[in-house]
Amino acid sequence: MRLFPGVSLLVAFLTGVTVLAPASPAGARDRVGGHCARQERLRVPGAEHQRSACLNDLTTAGLAGTPYTDMADQAGLAARGTRNPSGVPGVQIDGYFPDDSRLNATHGWAHDAQFVIRLPDRWNGGLVVTGAPGTRRQYATDALISDQVLARGFAYAATDKGNTGPDFFTDGREPGDAVAEWNRRVTELTRAAKQAVRQRYGRTPARTYMTGISNGGYLTRWQLENRPELYDGGVDWEGVLWTSHGPNLLTGLPVTVARSLGRATDEDLIGAGFAPGSRFLWPYHEQVYWGLTQKVFRAEFDPSYDPACPGATAGGTVEQIFAPCASDASYDYAARPAAVHRAVAKVALTGRIGRPLITLHGDLDALLPIATDSDVYARMIDGRGRGGLHRYYTVRGGTHADGLYDTFPDRLRPILPCYRSAFDALTRWVERGTRPPADRTIEKPAHGDPVGSCSLED
């Protein structure tokens, strides 16, 4: 599985014109003009560079092997056997906004703040926006999200979040700036995509949805808390939780580094919130996720803790990139200076969502344990009096990346089918007033195809 350019393993690690047409975006699709009509008029507001293409199929089935997607950057996010729709003609716009960092080499541009906008010929009146999971790039969720929503008639927009790869923490002038940019880039793209939609179809979206997985789920939470006027709702798939006092990644991951160095036990991990049933996933996470994730996010928010590790880069070889910093085994976020907590506060969540939100999280997530992430976030939402806007589903047997299902099909289930059901439930909630099922645990199916279907009622 792949996250960073050249690295073959997955590390996990988001207006102003009056909306017309009250018709439901989830309903009938309208063909506005001919194939790729008005392509020559499309200008993404604020973009420094853009190029558009008229394509016969905007889905990965049609784009695989072309410059219009990157299948390698999607690796490991979906289970083998996942079935995606295809055959959606329309316009694709690739480009970038002004930025001074150069971590994203896609298209040979060596320029961050890259985006993709897809505008299907047959449009249902809606727009779906997302930000890349982990530190991946703008095409990372093409198979997970783009294919499905395009087939339903939505326009689609995704951003690389403004910095990518294992050295994302080198962006920004102050601690926390790189992650804070992620939120700004999603807001920027949402506003610009709405105007691109208006240019293509003659009206702005009737509905706009924010969604994402992992860091993209975090972006969804942040946008619905801080920019609710831009959206009608969102689906948060195992979003990362950042709070200035904890819990957050920097309170949960040091014990994993300590365990890898023989300074902590399995019981210590369980005490830190890791599900006992996820033990079989720990060897993989020890090799791929834990040390690197702690290292790069600690470098982002607390670079003075150990300036020598990782230093100016996370590493020049695969081994160096995935190697943990030994000093992180003793990292104590609570004892760090107030400046570190202020850096995290730049991106912290509050639970004060302003639009309907559905959260899904696997009970065997071994990177973002559900007990210290979405369980906490659900309580934060309730504590803000916003519980009526939230639905929360625990997916039994779900883990952080669906690709691991292929290795452990008897112990895991993919979350993607449940995510698709949740997105449908969100559109019915927003557009028809049909409330989704109450918070619940979605059990593993005793029969049927776990890769192809999931009901929120199960």
N, C-alpha and C positions, 0 to 999 in steps of 0.2 A: 504494500500500500504506500501511497506517495503523498507527501505534503509539499515538500520544498523542491525547487528545481534541482535535479540531479540526485535526489535522495529517494530511495525506493521503499520507504516505510511511512506509515501514517502516524502523524502526531496531531492530536487535537488542540487540538486545541483546534447601518445598517440603513405661486399659489394664488395664488391670488385671483384666479378667474372663477366666476360662478359656475357651479356644476349644473349641467343641463341634463335632460332626459332622465326621468325617475325610474325608467325600466330597470329590472333586476339584471346585474351583470351576469349572474349565473343562469340567466334564461337564454332566449334566442339570440343567435349571433347575427350581426348585420355585416353584409359585404359593402364596404364603403369604397365606391369606385372599382376599377379593375385591379388586376394583380399588381401590387406594389404602387398603386396610385399615389401621387403626390410625393414620391420619393425625392424628387429634386428640390422640394421645398423644406425638407427636414433639416433643421439646425438645432442642435442641443444647446440650450442657453448656458453660457458660462464655459462651454468646452473649449479647451485650447486647440484640440485636434479631434477630428472625427472623420470616419469614412462609412458610407452606407452601401449595402448590397441587396439586390433583389434576389431572393432565394426560393427555390421550389419547396424546401422543407427546412423549417427552423428548428426541428428537433434533432437530438443526437443521432438518430438513425440516418438522417440526411447530412449531418455536419461532420460526422466522424471522419477523420483523415483530412479535413480541410482546415484552413486557418480560422474558421469561425467558432471553433470550440477547442477544448484541450482535454481529451479523454484521460490522459495520464494524471491530470490534476484532480480528477474525480475518483481515482482508484481507491478502493477500500470503503467507500461510503455506502455502497449498495450491495445487497446479497446477490450472488449469481442466481440467475433465474428470474430476476426482477423484470417484469414486462412493462414496457413504456409505450405510449401511443406515438404515432408518427404521421407524416403527411400533412404538415401545417405550413402552407406557403405564406410569404410575407417579406417584410424588410427587417434587416439587422443593421444596427448602428454600433460600431465600435469606436472608442475614442478615449480621451483622458482630459481631466480638468487640470488647471495649473497646479503644479506641485514642485517642490525642490528636492524630493528624494527620488532615487533611481533604482529601487530594489526589484521592480517588476519588469522583466525582460521580454514579456509577451509581445509578439509582432515585431520584435527587434527594436521596440521603442525605448527601452531602458528608462521608463517613466512610470511613476506611481499615479494613483488616483485614476486608474483605468476602469472603464465601465463597458457593459454591453446592454443595449436596449433592443428588444424584439417586438415587432408590431405585426401581428397576424392579419392577413387579408380579411378574414372573418372575425370580427371583434365583438365581444359581448358587453362592452362598455366599462370594463374594469381594468385595473392595473395591480400587479403584484411586484413588490420590491423586496430585495434581499441583499445581505452582505455575505461575503465568503466566510465559511467556517475555518477554524484554525487560523493559520496564516497563509492559507491558499489564495487563489486568485479568482478573477471574476467569472470563470466558467465552471467553478468547482461544483455548483449545484445544478448544472444543466440537466442531468439525468434524474436527480432527486426531486427537483421543483419545476424547472422550466418546462420540460416536456409535458408534464401533466397539466399545468395551468394554461400553456399555449393551446393544447388540444381542446380545452374548455372555452377558449376564446379570449382569455386575458392577454393584455400586453404584459411584458415582463422586463424588469430592469435589475441588474446586479452590479455591485462594485467590489473592487479588490480591497476596499477599506482605507486606502491611502498609504499602506506599507505592507510588505509581504515577506515571507520566508523567515528563517531562523534568526536573522539579524534585524527583524522589524524594530527591536528596541533601540536601534541606533538612530531612528528617526525622531525628530522633535528636539527642542532646546532644553526642556526641563523634564524631570521624571513624571511619567504619566501622560506626556503629550502624545505619544504614538497611539495609545489606546483611545485617548480622547478624540484624536483625529478620526478614528473609525466612525464615531457617532456623527461627527460633522459631515463626513463624506456620504453617509446614508441620507442625511437630511438634504444635502446638496443634490444628490442624484434623484431623490423623490420629487423635489420641486422641478428639476429639469425634465425628468421623464414625463411629468404631467403635461408640460408644455409641448414636448415632442408628440405626445398622444394627440393633443389638440391640433397640432399642425397636420398630422396624418388623417385624423378622422373628423375634424371640424368641431370637436367639442372635447372638453376635459373629462377625465374618468368620472363616472357616476359613483364608483366605489374604488377605494385604494386599500390594499391589504399589505401589511408588513409581516414577514415571516423569516425563519432561518433556523439553522442547526448549530449547536455548540456556541461559538462566538457569535454566529448569526442569530441564535436564540437570545443571547445577551443583548444584541443590537435591537431585536424586536422589543424586548422589555423596556430598554432605555427610550426608544422612540415613542412607545405608547405612554410612557411616564412624562416625557419632556416635550414631545411634539405631537400630541394627540390630534391637533387640528388637521394634520396632514393625512390621517388614516381613518379607516372605519373599523378596523379590528386587526388582530394578528394571531398567528400560531407560533408558539415558542417551543422548539424541539430541543430539550435538554440544554437550555441556555446557561452560560457561565454566570455565577453569582459573584458580584463584587459589592462588598460593604466595607466602609472605612474602618469599622471596629472588628470585622470578622463576623461570620465566616467568609472566607474567600480562598482562592487558590493558595495563597501564601500562608494560610493557617492550616491547610489540609495536606499539603504535599511534602513538607520537610520530613515527616515521619516515614514517608516512603523512601526518601533518600537515606535516612538513617537505617532503615531495614536493609537496603541494598548493600550497605557497608557493615552489616552485622551489628548495628548499634540499637536495633529495635526488633521486636518480635511481631508475629502475625497478630497476636492479641493487642499489641499497641495500635496496629492499623484498624482493627475492629473497634477499639476504643475511640479512634479518631473519626469513626463514622462509616468506614468501608464495610460493605455487606459481607457477612461470613460466607454466603453462598457464591460470592464472586472470586473466591480463592483461586479457582482454576484459571482465572484470567490474569492473575497477578504476575506470573513470570513474563508474560508478553509485555504487560504494562511497565514492568521494571526495566526491560530492555529498550522500550520505545517511547513511552509517554512520560513517566514520572520525573526522572532527573532532568531531562531537557525542558519540560514545561516549567518546573520550579526555577531552573536556571535563567531562562529567558524572561519570565515575568518578574522575577526578583531583580534582574538587571534593568527592567523597564521602570519599576517603581522604587527600587532601593539600590541604585548602582554603587553607593558608597560602602555597602556592607562588605563586599569583596571585589574591589576594583580589578583584581587580577583574573577573576573567573566570573563570567567568560571573557572579560576584557572587551576589545573593540569588535569582536566577532564571536558567534557561537561556536565556530570551529571551521577549519578548512577541509576536513575530511569527514566522511560519514561517522567514523568512530569518535572523532572529536566533537561533532555536533551532538551526538546522542549521549556522550559522557556527562554525568552529573558533576556538579561542583561539590567536593567533599565538605566544604564549609556549610553548605545548605542543610546538612544533617542536623546542625545545631541552630538553625535559623528560628528565631522567636519573634514573630510579627508583633505580638502585643508589647514586647519590650523595645521595639525600634523607635527612633525619634518621631516626634510629632510631624515632622516634614514628610516622613514616609506615609503616614496616615492621611495627610493632606493630599499627597499625590494620588492615592487610591480614591480619595473623596471626589476627585475630578470626574471619575467615571462611575461612582457608586450608584446603586439602585436604592429606591425607597419603598417600592410597592404601590406607589400612588399612580396606578394606571388610569388613563382617561378614556379608554376604548375597550371593547370586549377582547379578551385574551384567553386562548386555550393553551395550556402547557401540557406537554408529554415528557415523561422521563422514565427510563428503564430502571428497574429495581436492582439490576446487576451492573450498573455503570461503575467502572473501576477507575475512572479518571475524575469524574464529578459525582461523588457518592450522593445518592438521592437524599440521604438524611441531612446532609450539610449543604444542599443546594436547593432543589425545587421544593422540598418540604419546608425549608426555611422561607423561601420566597412566597409560597402560598400563605404562610402565617403573616408575612409582612403585608401582603395585599389585604388580608382580613383585618389586620391591625390599623390599616388606613381607611377602613370602612368601604373598601372597593370589592369585597367578595362577590357581590352580585354581578360584577363584570368579568368574573374569572371562572374557568372550569379547569380542573386538574386531574389528569389521568396517569396513573402509574402503569407501566407496561411490564407485566410479569415476564421475566426472561430477556428483557431488553438490555442492551449495553450501549456503550458510547458510539461504536461504529458498527453498522449493520454487516460490514464485510466479515466480521468475526463469526457470524452465523455459519459461514461456509466451513469453518474449522470445527465448530461445536454445534452442529445442527440438533443434537439431542438435548442440549442444555440452554440454547438461546432461541430467541425469535427476532426477526427483523422488526424495527419500529416503523419503517417507511409505510407499510400498508395502513397502520394506525394513524400516521401523520396525514395521509391522504383522506382518511375518513374524518379526521379532525378538521381539516381545511374545508371539506364539504359542510360539516356541521357549523363551522364559523360563518360561511356564506348564508346558510339558512337562518342562523341566529340574527345576523345583521340585516338581511334583506327581506326576510319573511316574519321575523319575530319568533321563530321556532327555537325554543331554548334547548341547548344540548343536554344530554343526560347529566345527572349530578356527578360530582367528583367520585371517582371509583378506581378500582384496580381492574385492568383488562387482563383477564387470565390467558394463559397459553392455550391455544385451541387443542382439544383432544383429537380432533379429526380435521381434515381439510388441508389446504395449502397455506402455511403461515407466510410464505413469500408473496402471495397474491391477494390476500384479503384480511380484513380486520374490522370488527364491529365495536363501536364504543359502548355498546350495550352488553358485551361479553364480560 
